[in-house]
Amino acid sequence: MTQDNTAIQRLNSNQIMSAVTIHHQTVYLSGQVPNSTDLDVRGQTLEVFAKIEELLALANTDKSQLLSAQLFVKHLDDFQTVNQLWVEWLQGHGTPARATIQADLVNPDWLIEIAVIAAQA
């Protein structure tokens, strides 16, 4: 049985978006945000990394296959902390193309949102 690589697969969908969209063996994750808004940027970032890893696994891939990332940071003062965590998280893996944007996020208590694109492993 062959897989139809032209089909679009959507995972964890609702009326607004899909958490994961897969097309032609490319995995697109919607922006991931923390659940725990009482955490500092370090805690929120680690929580978002864990969510990304779970969703990538759901799509049969992992962070070693990242192609691109967009990091939306509420406060530029947090940029160095986020970069340090990013380096630690990706240690031993290739780094994707990346953009970091300062943004007012939808929930004022969110300090970070991250969207990634990965190849399927």
Secondary structure as UniProt FT lines:
FT   TURN            5..6
FT   STRAND          9..13
FT   STRAND          18..23
FT   TURN            24..25
FT   STRAND          26..29
FT   TURN            37..38
FT   HELIX           41..58
FT   TURN            59..60
FT   HELIX           63..65
FT   STRAND          66..73
FT   HELIX           76..78
FT   HELIX           79..89
FT   TURN            90..92
FT   STRAND          97..102
FT   TURN            108..109
FT   STRAND          112..119
//
